[in-house]
Amino acid sequence: MASIANIVLGVGGGVAAYKVAALLRLFTEAGHDVRVVPTRAALTFVGTPTWAALSGHPVSSEVWDDVHEVPHVRIGQQADLVVVAPATADLLARAAHGLADDLLTNTLLTARCPVLMAPAMHTEMWLHPATQDNVAVLRSRGVEVLDPASGRLTGADSGPGRLPEPAEIFAAATRLLAGRSSVADLAGRHVVVSAGGTREHLDPVRFLGNRSSGRQGYALAATARARGAEVTLVAANVALPDPAGVKVVPVVSADELRDAVRAAAGDADAVVMAAAVADFRPRDTSDAKIKKGEGEPTEIALLRTPDVLAEIAAQPRSRAGQVVVGFAAETGDADGDVLSHGRAKLGRKGCDLLVVNEVGAAGHPTGFEGTDNAAVVLGADGSEIPVPLVSKEALADVVWDLVAQRLPAVRREQQPPR
């Protein structure tokens, strides 16, 4: 985040309240001043001492505490951002109808800053028409209501309604503080993103692969969803939580990734190939683990894997105006520097944009595994946009800015509100 902010963190009365302690920590470690305002029910799950210790401020859910300071007005007036997590069905309903029966709902009525709400509840409650209507009302008023994640809920239940991960809520808050979520410029679009690193197996234990964590691709998917897009994420061997509201298609090998991307790309407005696809696979594979000793191979013959990016860029675009974006992890060598290799790759691949970033050994500040990235975005039109070291979410926003500029003005009929 670019500057220090006064953040109000409202906590609803759901079991996911325990996760919000991690979100609070992310805010305070970023240097922000955070005032926690829980509901009475929230204190059943996580008590006042925890919120006070982590925030460094006194905590109350009552309008009548410290009345001389008029907290039910002042807290909202002084906030740069209000974040509510978990936003329960009850809390969404009270906010949508302007009720003010505790300190948090009073704060929501007096706040004139951006408001971000992260729902969490059982699937049936989230899908109920009353909840959906309340969410639509809040969004129509400019409130940023995230889609809940899908996954394990309370007890044995599973489905949409899980609180988005703290890091995802933190990233959405970062966007709001930067003023980036006021316009859903990808609404009505379908985008396909690939992420992670493929694995080409030699036997059931060993494979050729790479160090890609999938963080950049997941940041691209989450950011596109935040900007209103329908997102299909083809994920190769990624150990990250699924971004809320995103369709995730897991794959392992380059061939599987190719099939999944091609199947999803038919009606896509944009395809962003952020996955690190292995260039080679073993020619011969074994169904059993290859043992050391007699009979072990002295050399391993390799075959090229399909060039998925080049194939997508070269095939007739079934959707007029489809934008294709590639990623190139490069190192300099005797034949040229990172950018010269990137420019040559842009010409070979035939894509509209190529995001070139330098990579190195483990611990290198950009590229694989880290939370930040730096890049130069090359365009087929000759443009070069340098992006200094920023979070991978911030780089994702730059990429979507450039994609949005290249999409045709005529758009599909708008989808129902998220």
C-alpha positions in Angstrom: 0.0 0.0 0.0 1.3 3.4 -1.0 0.6 5.2 2.3 -0.5 4.7 5.9 -4.3 4.4 6.3 -6.8 4.5 9.1 -8.7 1.2 8.7 -11.8 0.1 10.5 -11.9 -3.7 10.7 -15.4 -4.8 11.4 -15.8 -8.4 12.6 -19.0 -10.3 12.2 -20.3 -13.2 14.3 -19.2 -16.2 12.4 -16.8 -19.0 13.1 -14.4 -17.6 10.4 -13.7 -14.7 12.8 -10.6 -16.5 13.9 -9.1 -16.0 10.5 -9.5 -12.3 10.7 -6.8 -12.1 13.4 -4.4 -12.9 10.5 -5.9 -10.2 8.4 -5.4 -7.7 11.2 -1.8 -8.7 11.4 -1.3 -8.1 7.7 -2.8 -4.6 8.0 -0.6 -3.7 11.1 2.5 -5.1 9.6 1.9 -2.9 6.5 2.0 0.0 8.9 -1.7 0.9 9.0 -3.6 2.1 12.0 -6.5 -0.4 12.6 -9.5 0.0 14.9 -11.3 -3.3 15.4 -15.1 -3.0 15.7 -16.6 -6.5 16.4 -20.3 -7.3 16.7 -21.5 -8.8 20.0 -21.7 -12.2 18.4 -18.1 -11.9 17.1 -16.8 -11.7 20.6 -18.3 -15.1 21.2 -15.7 -16.5 18.8 -12.7 -14.2 19.4 -12.6 -12.2 22.6 -11.8 -8.5 23.2 -8.2 -9.1 24.5 -7.1 -10.6 21.2 -8.4 -7.7 19.1 -7.0 -5.1 21.5 -3.6 -6.8 21.7 -3.2 -7.1 18.0 -4.5 -3.7 17.1 -3.1 -1.6 19.9 -6.5 0.0 20.5 -9.4 -0.5 22.9 -12.2 -2.6 21.5 -15.9 -2.3 22.0 -19.1 -3.4 20.2 -21.3 -1.0 22.0 -22.5 2.4 21.0 -22.7 3.5 24.7 -19.0 3.0 25.5 -17.0 6.2 25.7 -20.1 8.2 24.7 -18.3 11.5 25.2 -16.1 10.6 22.2 -19.2 9.9 20.0 -17.6 6.7 18.6 -20.7 5.8 16.6 -20.0 8.8 14.4 -16.3 9.5 14.8 -15.0 6.0 13.9 -16.6 6.0 10.5 -15.8 9.7 9.8 -12.1 9.2 10.4 -11.7 6.0 8.4 -9.9 5.7 5.1 -11.3 2.2 4.6 -13.8 0.0 6.3 -13.3 -3.8 6.0 -15.9 -6.2 7.3 -14.9 -9.9 7.7 -16.6 -12.2 8.1 -19.7 -10.5 6.8 -22.5 -12.9 7.9 -25.9 -13.1 6.3 -27.4 -11.1 9.2 -24.8 -8.4 8.9 -25.2 -8.1 5.2 -29.0 -7.8 5.7 -28.6 -5.1 8.4 -26.1 -3.1 6.3 -28.4 -3.3 3.2 -31.4 -2.0 5.2 -29.5 0.7 7.0 -30.1 -0.7 10.5 -27.8 0.7 13.2 -28.2 -1.3 16.4 -24.5 -1.6 17.3 -21.3 0.2 16.9 -20.3 -1.6 13.6 -23.6 -0.8 11.8 -23.5 2.8 13.0 -20.0 3.0 11.6 -21.1 1.7 8.2 -23.8 4.4 8.1 -21.3 7.2 8.9 -18.4 6.1 6.8 -17.8 8.0 3.6 -14.8 6.0 2.6 -14.6 2.8 0.5 -16.2 -0.2 2.2 -15.1 -3.8 1.6 -17.2 -6.8 2.8 -16.0 -10.4 2.8 -19.0 -12.8 3.2 -18.8 -16.1 5.1 -21.8 -18.3 5.7 -23.2 -21.7 4.8 -23.9 -22.3 1.1 -27.7 -22.3 1.5 -27.6 -18.9 3.2 -25.3 -17.4 0.6 -27.5 -18.6 -2.3 -30.8 -17.6 -0.6 -32.6 -14.9 -2.7 -32.7 -12.6 0.3 -28.9 -12.7 0.7 -28.4 -12.3 -3.0 -30.7 -9.3 -3.0 -28.9 -7.7 -0.1 -25.6 -8.2 -1.8 -26.9 -6.6 -5.0 -28.2 -3.6 -3.0 -24.9 -3.1 -1.3 -23.0 -3.3 -4.6 -25.3 -0.9 -6.2 -24.4 1.6 -3.5 -20.7 1.2 -4.2 -19.8 -1.3 -1.5 -17.2 -3.8 -2.6 -18.6 -7.3 -1.7 -16.2 -10.1 -2.4 -17.5 -13.5 -3.6 -17.0 -16.1 -1.0 -14.6 -18.9 -1.7 -15.7 -22.6 -2.1 -14.4 -25.2 0.2 -14.9 -26.8 3.6 -17.3 -25.0 5.9 -18.4 -25.7 9.5 -18.7 -29.4 10.2 -18.8 -31.7 7.2 -20.4 -29.2 4.8 -18.6 -27.9 1.8 -19.4 -25.4 -1.0 -19.5 -21.7 -1.7 -19.6 -19.6 1.4 -16.1 -19.9 2.8 -14.3 -16.7 3.9 -11.7 -15.7 1.3 -8.2 -16.1 2.6 -6.8 -13.2 4.6 -4.2 -12.5 1.9 -6.9 -12.2 -0.7 -8.9 -9.8 1.4 -5.8 -7.8 2.1 -5.1 -7.6 -1.7 -8.6 -6.4 -2.3 -8.2 -3.8 0.4 -4.9 -2.7 -1.2 -6.8 -2.1 -4.5 -9.5 0.0 -2.7 -6.9 2.2 -1.0 -5.3 2.7 -4.3 -8.6 3.7 -5.8 -8.6 0.8 -8.3 -11.9 -1.0 -7.7 -14.3 1.8 -8.6 -14.9 0.6 -12.1 -15.4 -3.1 -13.0 -13.8 -2.6 -16.5 -13.7 -6.4 -17.2 -17.4 -7.0 -16.4 -19.0 -9.2 -19.0 -15.7 -10.6 -20.1 -14.4 -14.1 -19.9 -10.7 -14.5 -19.3 -8.5 -17.6 -19.1 -5.4 -17.6 -17.0 -2.8 -20.3 -16.7 -0.7 -20.6 -13.5 2.0 -22.8 -11.9 4.5 -25.1 -13.4 3.9 -28.3 -15.3 5.5 -31.6 -14.4 6.7 -34.2 -17.0 7.0 -37.5 -15.3 9.9 -39.9 -15.8 8.4 -42.4 -13.4 5.8 -42.2 -10.6 8.3 -40.4 -8.4 10.5 -38.2 -10.6 9.6 -35.5 -13.1 11.0 -32.6 -15.0 9.6 -29.3 -13.7 10.4 -25.9 -12.5 10.1 -23.7 -9.4 6.9 -21.8 -10.3 4.6 -21.3 -7.3 1.7 -20.1 -9.3 1.5 -16.8 -7.3 1.6 -14.5 -10.3 -1.1 -16.5 -12.2 -3.3 -16.6 -9.1 -2.8 -12.8 -8.6 -3.9 -12.3 -12.2 -7.0 -14.5 -11.7 -8.0 -12.8 -8.4 -7.5 -9.3 -9.9 -9.5 -10.1 -13.0 -12.3 -11.3 -10.8 -12.2 -8.2 -8.7 -12.5 -6.2 -11.9 -15.7 -8.0 -12.9 -14.5 -10.8 -15.2 -15.6 -14.4 -15.4 -12.3 -16.2 -14.8 -11.2 -19.7 -15.7 -7.9 -20.5 -14.0 -5.9 -23.5 -15.4 -3.6 -24.4 -12.4 -0.6 -26.7 -12.8 0.5 -28.2 -9.5 -0.2 -25.1 -7.4 -0.5 -25.4 -3.6 -2.5 -22.1 -3.1 -6.1 -21.6 -2.0 -8.5 -21.2 -4.9 -9.3 -17.5 -5.6 -12.8 -16.7 -4.6 -15.3 -16.7 -7.4 -12.9 -18.3 -9.9 -13.3 -21.6 -11.8 -10.2 -23.6 -11.2 -9.1 -26.4 -13.5 -6.3 -28.5 -12.1 -3.7 -30.0 -14.4 -0.3 -31.7 -14.2 1.5 -32.0 -17.5 2.0 -29.7 -20.5 -0.4 -31.8 -22.6 -3.1 -31.5 -19.9 -2.6 -27.8 -19.6 -2.8 -27.4 -23.4 -6.1 -29.3 -23.6 -7.6 -27.3 -20.7 -6.5 -23.9 -22.0 -7.7 -24.7 -25.6 -11.1 -25.9 -24.2 -11.6 -22.7 -22.2 -10.2 -20.3 -24.7 -12.9 -20.7 -27.3 -15.2 -18.0 -25.9 -12.6 -16.0 -24.0 -12.0 -12.3 -24.5 -8.4 -12.7 -23.2 -6.0 -15.6 -22.6 -3.1 -14.9 -20.2 -0.4 -17.7 -20.1 1.4 -17.1 -16.8 2.2 -20.8 -16.3 5.7 -22.0 -16.6 5.3 -24.8 -19.1 8.1 -27.4 -19.2 9.8 -27.2 -22.6 10.8 -30.9 -22.6 9.4 -34.3 -21.4 11.1 -37.6 -21.1 10.7 -39.7 -24.3 10.4 -42.9 -22.3 8.5 -43.2 -19.0 8.2 -46.0 -16.5 5.1 -47.2 -14.6 7.3 -48.2 -11.7 10.0 -46.3 -9.9 13.4 -46.6 -11.6 15.8 -48.2 -9.2 19.5 -47.4 -8.8 21.9 -50.0 -9.8 21.9 -52.4 -12.7 19.5 -51.4 -15.4 19.3 -47.7 -14.6 19.4 -45.4 -17.6 22.7 -43.8 -18.4 21.0 -41.0 -20.3 17.4 -39.7 -20.7 16.1 -38.8 -24.1 13.9 -35.8 -24.2 11.1 -34.6 -26.5 9.7 -31.1 -26.9 6.4 -30.4 -25.3 3.8 -28.4 -27.2 4.3 -24.6 -27.3 0.9 -23.8 -25.9 1.3 -20.0 -26.1 2.3 -20.0 -29.8 -0.5 -22.4 -30.6 -3.1 -20.2 -28.9 -1.7 -17.1 -30.6 -1.5 -18.7 -34.0 -4.9 -20.4 -34.2 -7.9 -18.4 -35.7 -9.4 -16.4 -32.8 -12.9 -17.9 -32.3 -13.7 -14.7 -30.4 -13.1 -11.5 -32.4 -10.6 -9.2 -30.7 -9.3 -11.9 -28.3 -6.1 -10.7 -26.6 -3.3 -13.2 -25.9 -0.7 -12.5 -23.3 2.4 -14.5 -22.6 5.0 -14.5 -19.8 8.7 -15.0 -20.3 11.0 -15.8 -17.5 14.4 -14.9 -18.9 18.1 -14.7 -18.0 20.8 -12.9 -19.9 23.6 -14.8 -21.6 26.4 -14.3 -24.1 23.8 -14.0 -26.9 21.9 -11.1 -25.4 20.3 -9.5 -22.3 16.9 -10.3 -20.9 15.0 -7.8 -23.0 16.6 -8.8 -26.3 15.6 -12.4 -25.6 12.1 -11.2 -24.7 11.7 -9.2 -27.9 12.8 -12.2 -30.0 10.3 -14.4 -28.1 7.5 -12.0 -28.7 8.1 -12.3 -32.4 8.2 -16.1 -32.3 5.2 -16.5 -30.1 2.9 -14.1 -32.0 1.1 -12.9 -28.9 -0.3 -9.4 -28.3 1.6 -8.8 -25.1 4.6 -10.5 -23.5 5.5 -9.9 -19.8 9.2 -10.4 -19.5 10.8 -10.8 -16.1 14.3 -11.7 -15.1 14.8 -14.8 -13.0 17.7 -16.3 -11.2 18.6 -18.7 -8.4 16.2 -19.3 -5.5 15.8 -16.2 -3.4 16.0 -13.9 -6.5 13.7 -10.9 -5.7 11.6 -11.4 -8.9 10.1 -14.3 -10.8 9.5 -17.6 -9.2 8.3 -18.2 -5.7 8.4 -14.7 -4.4 5.5 -12.3 -3.5 6.9 -9.5 -5.6 7.8 -9.1 -9.3 9.3 -6.7 -11.7 8.9 -6.8 -15.5 8.8 -5.1 -18.8 5.6 -5.6 -20.8 6.3 -5.8 -24.5 3.6 -5.2 -27.0 3.3 -6.4 -30.6 2.7 -2.8 -31.5 6.3 -2.0 -30.3 5.4 -0.6 -26.9 7.5 -1.3 -23.8 6.0 -0.7 -20.4 8.5 -1.1 -17.5 7.1 -2.2 -14.2 9.4 -1.7 -11.1 9.5 -4.1 -8.3 5.9 -4.3 -7.0 3.5 -6.9 -5.5 2.4 -9.6 -8.0 -1.2 -8.2 -7.5 0.0 -4.8 -8.7 1.7 -6.2 -11.7 -1.5 -8.1 -12.5 -3.4 -4.8 -12.5 -0.9 -3.4 -15.0 -1.4 -6.4 -17.3 -5.2 -6.1 -17.1 -5.0 -2.3 -17.8 -3.1 -3.1 -21.0 -5.5 -5.9 -21.9 -8.5 -3.7 -21.3 -7.1 -1.1 -23.6 -6.8 -3.7 -26.4 -10.3 -5.3 -26.0 -12.9 -4.3 -28.6 -15.5 -1.7 -27.4 -18.4 -4.0 -28.2 -19.0 -6.3 -25.3 -21.2 -9.2 -24.5 -24.5 -8.6 -22.7 -23.7 -8.0 -19.1 -23.9 -10.9 -16.7 -26.0 -10.7 -13.5 -24.2 -8.9 -10.6 -21.5 -11.0 -8.9 
